[in-house]
Amino acid sequence: GAVPQAAPGVPPVFIQIDESPGTIAAMNNDQDHETTCTGEIYIDGVMYAMPQMKGRGNSSWMMARTKKPYNVTLDGKVNLLGIDCDKTKKWSLLANCDEPSLLRDQLGYDMAHAMGVGLDSAQADVWMNGKYLGIYLITPKYDSFVPKNGFLIENDNYKEDPVENGGDPSFDLEGLIYSSRPPACDSQRL
């Protein structure tokens, strides 16, 4: 049968997590992003082994209760969804949590990419273990402060491998002030 989609022309992405070694709930409740899941991800008609999936971000992670952002690692380097980038194993699924139009991040990424200083991206409808999560922005994830073009693009602000092994610097952000307004991901807006 037909695959239900939130928007025409937005490709579906199906993630199937094997919850025997680690559960989705445990991953979603770990704000330090140390809990990982494994499974498979189906994109563009191709199934990829996904040896690692974990949470990503700071403010977007804290704002979202039902639509979490993730980093995924595939078993091989690929290009996904026609995204203009070098083949890579690591991808970010951005939840667009605080922006209900789903356009701000997409336009920002598109403008930066057109200027030659940012990453390309694509929107996708995402399901995990049969549950629809919503539209995500998918983009390559770089593991260092400065990619090939010499510009600082992403700094995930969570602990990973040491810099000398290709990981992000380890540090914590303190004193963040969160808005008292309800997160856009978890509330209905007209």
C-alpha positions in Angstrom: 0.0 0.0 0.0 0.9 3.7 -0.1 3.2 5.1 2.5 1.5 7.9 4.5 3.5 11.1 4.3 3.2 14.4 6.1 4.0 16.4 2.9 4.0 15.4 -0.8 7.5 15.0 -2.2 9.1 14.5 1.2 10.9 11.2 1.2 10.1 8.6 3.9 12.9 7.3 6.3 12.2 4.2 8.3 14.4 3.4 11.3 14.1 0.0 12.9 15.8 -0.2 16.3 16.8 -3.5 17.8 15.8 -2.9 21.4 17.4 -6.0 22.9 20.8 -4.3 23.5 19.4 -0.8 24.3 16.0 0.7 24.2 14.7 3.8 22.4 13.3 5.1 25.8 16.8 4.8 27.4 18.4 6.7 24.5 15.7 9.4 24.6 16.1 9.8 28.4 19.8 10.3 28.3 20.6 14.0 28.0 24.4 13.2 28.0 23.9 11.2 24.7 26.0 8.3 26.0 23.2 5.7 25.5 23.2 4.3 22.0 20.9 2.1 19.9 21.5 -0.1 16.9 19.4 -1.2 14.0 18.7 -0.5 10.4 17.6 2.6 8.5 15.7 2.5 5.2 16.3 5.6 3.0 15.7 6.1 -0.8 14.7 2.5 -1.3 17.9 1.2 0.3 18.4 -0.5 3.7 21.6 0.4 5.6 22.9 -1.2 8.8 23.0 1.4 11.5 25.6 0.4 14.2 24.9 3.5 16.2 22.2 6.0 16.9 22.2 8.5 19.8 20.8 11.8 20.8 22.3 15.1 19.7 22.2 18.7 20.7 21.7 20.7 23.9 18.9 23.2 23.7 17.0 21.3 21.0 17.3 18.1 23.1 16.1 19.8 26.3 13.1 21.5 24.5 11.8 18.3 22.8 9.9 15.7 24.7 8.4 13.8 21.7 10.5 14.7 18.7 14.2 14.3 19.6 17.2 15.1 17.4 19.6 12.3 16.6 23.0 11.5 15.2 23.3 8.2 13.3 26.3 6.2 12.1 25.8 3.9 9.1 28.0 0.9 8.3 29.5 2.5 5.2 30.0 5.9 3.6 27.1 7.0 1.4 25.3 10.0 0.0 21.7 10.3 1.1 18.6 11.9 -0.4 20.6 13.7 -3.2 22.5 15.8 -0.5 25.5 17.5 -2.0 28.4 16.3 0.1 31.3 13.8 0.3 30.2 10.3 1.1 30.0 9.9 4.9 28.9 7.4 7.5 27.7 10.0 10.0 24.4 11.9 9.6 22.4 14.2 11.8 18.6 14.2 12.0 17.6 17.7 13.1 14.2 17.9 14.7 13.3 21.5 14.0 11.8 21.5 17.4 11.5 25.2 18.2 10.2 26.3 14.7 6.8 25.0 13.6 7.1 26.1 10.0 10.0 23.7 9.5 11.6 26.3 7.2 14.1 28.2 9.3 16.7 25.5 9.5 16.1 24.5 5.9 16.5 28.0 4.6 19.5 28.6 6.8 21.3 25.5 5.6 20.3 26.2 2.0 21.7 29.8 2.1 24.9 28.7 3.8 25.4 25.9 1.3 24.7 28.3 -1.6 27.4 30.6 -0.2 29.8 27.8 0.0 30.2 27.9 3.8 27.6 25.4 5.0 26.2 21.9 4.6 23.5 20.8 2.2 20.4 19.1 3.7 17.1 17.5 2.9 13.8 17.1 4.6 12.4 13.6 5.3 9.4 12.0 7.0 10.8 9.8 9.8 9.4 6.7 11.4 11.0 4.8 14.2 9.9 1.2 15.0 6.6 2.0 13.2 5.9 5.3 15.1 5.7 8.5 13.0 8.1 11.1 14.4 7.5 13.9 12.0 9.6 15.8 9.4 13.3 16.0 10.1 16.1 17.9 8.4 18.9 15.4 7.5 22.4 16.7 7.0 25.9 15.2 7.1 27.6 15.4 10.5 31.2 16.5 10.7 33.3 15.3 13.7 35.6 18.2 14.0 35.4 22.0 14.5 36.5 22.9 11.0 35.5 20.9 7.8 37.4 21.0 4.5 36.1 24.4 3.5 37.7 26.0 6.6 34.5 27.3 8.3 33.1 26.4 11.7 29.8 24.7 10.9 28.8 22.4 13.7 29.7 22.1 17.3 27.5 19.5 19.0 28.5 20.4 22.6 28.5 16.9 24.0 31.3 14.5 24.8 32.6 12.2 22.1 36.0 10.8 21.1 39.0 13.1 21.9 39.9 15.6 19.3 43.0 13.7 18.4 40.8 10.8 17.4 38.5 13.0 15.2 35.9 13.8 17.9 34.5 17.1 19.1 36.2 18.9 22.0 34.6 17.8 25.3 33.0 20.6 27.3 29.7 21.4 29.1 27.6 24.5 28.7 26.6 26.0 32.0 24.1 28.7 32.9 21.8 28.2 29.9 18.4 29.9 30.3 15.5 28.1 28.8 12.3 29.8 27.8 9.2 29.0 29.8 7.1 28.8 26.6 6.1 25.3 25.6 8.3 23.6 23.0 6.9 23.8 19.5 7.4 20.1 19.0 5.2 19.2 21.8 2.3 21.6 21.4 -0.3 22.4 18.8 -0.1 25.7 17.1 -2.5 27.3 14.7 
